[in-house]
Each structure stands twice: as structure tokens, then as C-alpha cells.
Amino acid sequence: ARIELLQGPNNNKQVIELYTEDGLDRPFFCVLRTPGSGNVIRVVNTAPVEFPMTASVVADSINPDVSSDAVLGGDVVIGGDLGW
């Protein structure tokens, strides 16, 4: 698998090339710092179709200043930038 961290349009992406034979016995965990807004984490399965992959990206900490008043059908903030 290839894990890519993209931080804005004008920066070079950071890449982790990962190989494991059995992710159930030896799973891979990683903490990536993504300061600021506009960060994207991309996970690409580089194996053939015969070897599927399950991946998840979870926030380790959340900005306490962000409003948690979710509104169904409300405004969507892309990239977490609330100051626009």
C-alpha cells in the first residue's frame, strides 16, 4: 500500500510505502501530524485485485474550537477551514 500526505497544492507530498503479508496478524498503525487546514491523507492499494485491503483514517485529536452543532443538509466545510 502507499500512504500519501498532501498538505496544500504547492507542497511536495510525503509518501510511506508499506508492505505486509498478513495485516490481520500484524496490522500497521501510524500517527501523522497534519497541522493547519487543507490536509489530505490518501491510501492506495498497490496490490492486485486478488489481495483486497481495508484501511481507515481516524482523527486522533479534534480542534475544541470547532462547533459540534451538526445540521442535516447544512453547510459543509471542506478541509476544516472555518475562517473563510
Residue frames as a rotation matrix with the C-alpha (Angstrom) as fourth column:
ALA 1
0.583 0.812 0.000 0.00
0.812 -0.583 0.000 0.00
0.000 0.000 -1.000 0.00
ARG 2
-0.574 -0.676 0.461 1.02
0.642 -0.722 -0.258 3.59
0.508 0.148 0.849 -0.42
ILE 3
0.400 0.621 -0.674 0.04
0.888 -0.444 0.118 6.23
-0.226 -0.645 -0.730 2.16
GLU 4
-0.407 -0.495 0.768 0.30
0.709 -0.701 -0.076 9.83
0.576 0.514 0.636 0.97
LEU 5
0.143 0.381 -0.913 0.03
0.797 -0.591 -0.122 13.04
-0.586 -0.711 -0.388 2.97
LEU 6
-0.249 -0.124 0.961 -0.79
0.788 -0.603 0.126 16.09
0.563 0.788 0.247 0.86
GLN 7
-0.009 0.168 -0.986 -0.51
0.807 -0.581 -0.106 19.46
-0.591 -0.796 -0.131 2.62
GLY 8
0.284 0.223 -0.932 -1.79
-0.192 -0.940 -0.283 22.10
-0.939 0.260 -0.224 0.25
PRO 9
0.950 0.241 0.198 -1.48
0.136 0.252 -0.958 22.44
-0.281 0.937 0.207 -3.51
ASN 10
0.730 -0.683 -0.032 2.11
-0.465 -0.461 -0.756 23.77
0.502 0.566 -0.654 -3.67
ASN 11
0.115 -0.688 0.717 3.89
-0.923 0.193 0.333 21.34
-0.368 -0.700 -0.613 -1.30
ASN 12
-0.478 -0.343 -0.808 5.51
-0.617 0.786 0.032 18.01
0.625 0.514 -0.588 -2.09
LYS 13
0.669 0.742 0.047 3.52
-0.584 0.486 0.650 15.05
0.459 -0.462 0.759 -0.84
GLN 14
-0.392 -0.710 0.585 5.01
-0.911 0.390 -0.138 12.81
-0.130 -0.586 -0.799 1.83
VAL 15
0.396 0.494 -0.774 4.79
-0.700 0.708 0.094 9.10
0.594 0.504 0.626 0.99
ILE 16
-0.228 -0.384 0.894 5.00
-0.779 0.623 0.069 5.88
-0.584 -0.681 -0.442 3.01
GLU 17
-0.033 0.160 -0.987 5.42
-0.727 0.674 0.134 2.65
0.686 0.722 0.094 1.01
LEU 18
-0.146 0.113 0.983 4.06
-0.907 0.381 -0.179 -0.19
-0.395 -0.918 0.047 3.15
TYR 19
-0.146 0.095 -0.985 4.29
-0.571 0.805 0.162 -3.95
0.808 0.586 -0.064 2.71
THR 20
-0.438 0.028 0.899 2.83
-0.793 0.459 -0.400 -6.66
-0.424 -0.888 -0.179 4.93
GLU 21
-0.901 0.082 -0.426 1.87
-0.185 0.816 0.548 -10.26
0.392 0.572 -0.720 4.23
ASP 22
-0.205 0.853 -0.481 -0.94
0.740 0.457 0.494 -10.55
0.641 -0.254 -0.724 6.76
GLY 23
-0.568 0.011 0.823 -2.43
-0.239 -0.959 -0.152 -7.37
0.788 -0.283 0.547 8.16
LEU 24
0.594 0.805 -0.007 -4.74
-0.267 0.205 0.942 -9.32
0.759 -0.557 0.336 10.48
ASP 25
0.599 -0.455 -0.659 -1.77
0.754 0.598 0.272 -10.80
0.270 -0.659 0.701 12.39
ARG 26
-0.341 -0.797 -0.498 0.48
0.839 -0.497 0.222 -7.74
-0.424 -0.342 0.838 12.10
PRO 27
0.648 0.654 0.389 -1.59
0.758 -0.602 -0.249 -4.59
0.071 0.457 -0.887 11.48
PHE 28
-0.517 -0.787 0.337 0.05
0.769 -0.600 -0.221 -1.24
0.376 0.145 0.915 10.74
PHE 29
0.656 0.635 -0.409 -0.73
0.747 -0.622 0.233 1.83
-0.106 -0.459 -0.882 12.86
CYS 30
-0.474 -0.798 0.373 0.64
0.829 -0.547 -0.116 5.30
0.297 0.254 0.921 12.25
VAL 31
0.464 0.532 -0.708 0.13
0.680 -0.726 -0.099 8.82
-0.567 -0.436 -0.699 13.65
LEU 32
-0.301 -0.501 0.811 0.62
0.899 -0.434 0.065 11.61
0.319 0.749 0.581 11.11
ARG 33
-0.296 0.161 -0.942 0.73
0.492 -0.819 -0.295 15.24
-0.819 -0.550 0.163 12.19
THR 34
-0.243 0.311 0.919 -1.41
0.912 -0.249 0.325 17.40
0.330 0.917 -0.223 9.93
PRO 35
-0.454 0.047 -0.890 -1.09
0.572 -0.750 -0.332 20.97
-0.683 -0.660 0.314 11.25
GLY 36
-0.771 0.206 -0.603 -3.34
-0.445 -0.851 0.278 23.63
-0.456 0.483 0.748 9.78
SER 37
0.285 0.930 0.233 -6.09
-0.232 0.302 -0.925 23.05
-0.930 0.210 0.302 7.27
GLY 38
0.566 0.043 -0.823 -6.26
-0.818 -0.094 -0.567 21.67
-0.102 0.995 -0.018 3.75
ASN 39
-0.558 -0.786 0.266 -4.54
-0.755 0.614 0.229 18.35
-0.343 -0.074 -0.936 4.53
VAL 40
0.579 0.678 -0.452 -5.43
-0.799 0.583 -0.148 15.16
0.163 0.447 0.879 2.68
ILE 41
-0.411 -0.622 0.667 -4.44
-0.622 0.726 0.294 11.59
-0.667 -0.294 -0.685 3.57
ARG 42
0.415 0.465 -0.783 -4.67
-0.900 0.339 -0.275 9.21
0.137 0.818 0.558 0.64
VAL 43
-0.193 -0.405 0.894 -4.38
-0.478 0.835 0.275 5.42
-0.857 -0.374 -0.355 0.98
VAL 44
0.277 0.194 -0.941 -3.76
-0.957 0.148 -0.251 3.48
0.091 0.970 0.227 -2.25
ASN 45
0.530 -0.082 0.844 -3.85
-0.168 0.965 0.200 -0.30
-0.831 -0.248 0.498 -2.56
THR 46
0.029 -0.629 -0.777 -0.89
-0.969 -0.207 0.131 -1.13
-0.243 0.749 -0.616 -4.83
ALA 47
-0.662 -0.223 0.716 -1.61
-0.199 0.973 0.118 -4.89
-0.723 -0.065 -0.688 -4.76
PRO 48
-0.903 0.383 -0.195 -3.54
-0.102 0.250 0.963 -6.79
0.418 0.889 -0.187 -7.44
VAL 49
-0.127 0.967 0.221 -7.31
-0.788 -0.234 0.570 -7.20
0.603 -0.102 0.791 -7.18
GLU 50
0.221 0.203 -0.954 -6.84
0.143 0.961 0.237 -10.66
0.965 -0.189 0.184 -5.62
PHE 51
-0.425 -0.444 -0.789 -5.44
0.853 0.094 -0.513 -9.04
0.302 -0.891 0.339 -2.44
PRO 52
0.402 0.660 0.634 -8.04
0.366 -0.751 0.550 -6.60
0.839 0.011 -0.544 -1.07
MET 53
-0.728 -0.655 -0.203 -7.20
0.512 -0.322 -0.797 -4.14
0.456 -0.684 0.569 1.68
THR 54
0.546 0.828 -0.126 -9.13
0.698 -0.367 0.615 -2.49
0.463 -0.424 -0.778 4.49
ALA 55
-0.644 -0.764 0.040 -7.96
0.643 -0.568 -0.514 0.92
0.416 -0.305 0.857 5.70
SER 56
0.601 0.794 -0.089 -9.29
0.736 -0.508 0.447 3.63
0.310 -0.334 -0.890 7.98
VAL 57
-0.589 -0.676 0.442 -8.17
0.420 -0.724 -0.547 7.15
0.690 -0.137 0.710 8.85
VAL 58
0.468 0.729 -0.500 -9.32
0.783 -0.080 0.616 8.43
0.409 -0.680 -0.609 12.25
ALA 59
0.297 -0.321 0.899 -8.78
-0.252 -0.935 -0.250 11.81
0.921 -0.153 -0.359 13.90
ASP 60
-0.266 -0.487 -0.832 -6.54
0.713 0.481 -0.510 11.47
0.648 -0.729 0.219 16.97
SER 61
-0.524 0.174 -0.834 -7.47
0.620 -0.593 -0.514 14.89
-0.584 -0.786 0.203 18.33
ILE 62
0.074 0.672 0.737 -10.08
0.922 -0.328 0.206 17.39
0.380 0.664 -0.644 17.31
ASN 63
-0.796 -0.320 0.514 -9.94
0.200 -0.940 -0.276 21.16
0.572 -0.116 0.812 17.47
PRO 64
-0.515 0.625 -0.587 -12.08
0.821 0.162 -0.547 22.12
-0.247 -0.764 -0.596 20.51
ASP 65
-0.672 0.228 -0.705 -12.99
-0.145 -0.974 -0.177 25.46
-0.727 -0.017 0.687 18.88
VAL 66
-0.904 0.359 -0.231 -14.91
-0.191 0.142 0.971 23.78
0.381 0.922 -0.060 16.07
SER 67
-0.298 0.887 0.352 -18.67
-0.935 -0.198 -0.294 23.86
-0.191 -0.416 0.889 16.53
SER 68
-0.982 -0.012 0.190 -20.31
0.002 0.997 0.073 20.47
-0.191 0.072 -0.979 17.00
ASP 69
-0.163 0.977 -0.135 -23.78
-0.304 -0.180 -0.935 21.72
-0.939 -0.111 0.327 16.02
ALA 70
-0.947 -0.176 0.268 -24.31
0.160 0.463 0.872 19.38
-0.278 0.869 -0.410 13.07
VAL 71
-0.098 0.923 -0.372 -27.24
-0.549 -0.362 -0.754 20.30
-0.830 0.130 0.542 10.86
LEU 72
-0.224 0.100 0.969 -28.64
0.596 0.801 0.056 17.80
-0.771 0.591 -0.239 8.39
GLY 73
0.367 0.323 0.872 -28.45
0.925 -0.222 -0.307 19.41
0.094 0.920 -0.380 4.95
GLY 74
0.831 -0.089 -0.549 -26.49
0.143 -0.920 0.365 22.36
-0.537 -0.382 -0.752 6.34
ASP 75
0.699 -0.639 -0.320 -23.25
-0.694 -0.501 -0.516 23.95
0.170 0.583 -0.795 5.17
VAL 76
0.852 -0.522 -0.025 -20.24
0.522 0.849 0.075 21.71
-0.018 -0.077 0.997 4.53
VAL 77
0.669 -0.731 -0.136 -16.75
-0.668 -0.671 0.321 22.88
-0.326 -0.124 -0.937 5.48
ILE 78
0.916 -0.391 -0.088 -14.12
0.262 0.751 -0.606 21.25
0.303 0.532 0.791 3.27
GLY 79
0.055 -0.997 0.058 -10.62
0.374 -0.033 -0.927 20.95
0.926 0.073 0.371 4.69
GLY 80
0.203 0.078 -0.976 -11.62
0.974 0.090 0.210 22.18
0.104 -0.993 -0.057 8.14
ASP 81
-0.828 -0.525 0.197 -11.03
0.518 -0.851 -0.092 25.84
0.216 0.026 0.976 7.30
LEU 82
0.088 0.927 -0.365 -13.62
0.990 -0.123 -0.074 27.78
-0.113 -0.355 -0.928 9.30
GLY 83
-0.144 -0.220 -0.965 -12.06
0.414 -0.899 0.143 31.21
-0.899 -0.379 0.221 8.77
TRP 84
-0.843 -0.132 0.522 -13.11
0.538 -0.241 0.808 31.73
0.019 0.961 0.274 5.19
